[in-house]
């Protein structure tokens, strides 16, 4: 294949992250929070399954939550680029503390499925706002050439916590019920908020010239359009957005499929569900620990495409696996490769996006590529109940593998896209950032804009 722009060796790394106090506190806060999140990851589907016995209901709830997250994504980037990041993270944690605490309180009176359809979409909407802020926070905490390493460490320790979390969640759900496991998740948000109170972020870089006032003068629609336009003009991010939209459609409902396969097809208990998710989290740990050296050695294109391809192979085999050990091993492979590809994708956006646009670009990226995912979750779980998990997983896995093949014919194959030149400015971006502004916020001569 011909060489694409950006196929150059990486620059030397700057400095170690181990002595960075603010990153360390942020790192610890997110690791503790994931322990609680893993409780809800298992407990909420179990609440629905125990009350209704329907995998379709599980998929419908997942789809409703995903749709709320997509809707929130339209506004999340604008809010993040306007407000103080640390305060926004803390508020999001406190709101989710209250929302998730409502579930065990209500369940004390008996199953309240309707409450899940209220609380979970709201919590996912707030979670989208938190996630967009989280991406900008990493950029504000570490040097640019350490972003992939920082993301890898965050993902690795979060996944390590996720090994303990699902095991404990399975035990708590089996002994005290899934509602008690949700209560643990609520408490974790309080701990995260307390830790974030002590984190100091770098002052964000402000654009110069007319661009400096743009974000506060324009409507939310036009500001969101700035993020969309940046994605459209950047060849690698544009292709990634399309490819990940397909991948998310095929995989968002996987947790529900695994739980249904274990409990319905294999007759396993809640403890087996926790064990499978814990082993799967080990795969995330391995993927996150090795993503930085793999990307450094092989480049972005091979790392991302290879990860998606292996995801497809593992997903195709999960539905036909006849043992807990087999499902756990395949889940570990799948989640490990998701960690590698996902960390690469997020790191690239952080590396190539100007700081004052990072919230809007992240929001636009997630909103677009998750827009079809809730429909996919509902369709896949409905199909699993009608045709069986084996056929559905095989089909979804084959489509994921095809997605990886298609990536080879796009700029995603680029080895070092983070070293490519700046994207061109289109009329929409020019209107929002101000005449003569480039994507980094610097003033350009009129000849450079042509």
Protein Blocks (a to p, Z undefined) as FASTA:
>chain_A
ZZdehiaccdddfbdcklmmklmmmmmmmmmmmmmmmmmmmmmmmmmmmmnopaklmmmm
mmmmmmmmmmmmmmmmmmmmmmcfklmmmmmmmmmmmmmmmmmmmmmnopcfklmmmmmm
mmmmmmmmmmmmmmmmmmmmpcfklmmmmmmmmmmmmmmmmmmmmmmmmmmmmmnopklm
mmmmmmmmmmmmmmmmmpccddddddehjllmmmmmpcfklmmmmmmmmmmmmmklmmmm
mmmmmmmmmmmmmmmmmmmmmmmmnopafklmmmmmmmmmmmmmmmmmmmmmmmmmnomm
lmmmmmmmmmmmmmmmmmmpcbfklmmmmmmmmmmmmmmmmmmmmmmmmmmpcfklmmmm
mmmmmmmmmmmmmmmmmmmmmmmmmnopklmmmmmmmmmmmmmmmmmmpcklpmblmlpc
cddddfklmmmnoghiafkopacdfklmZZ
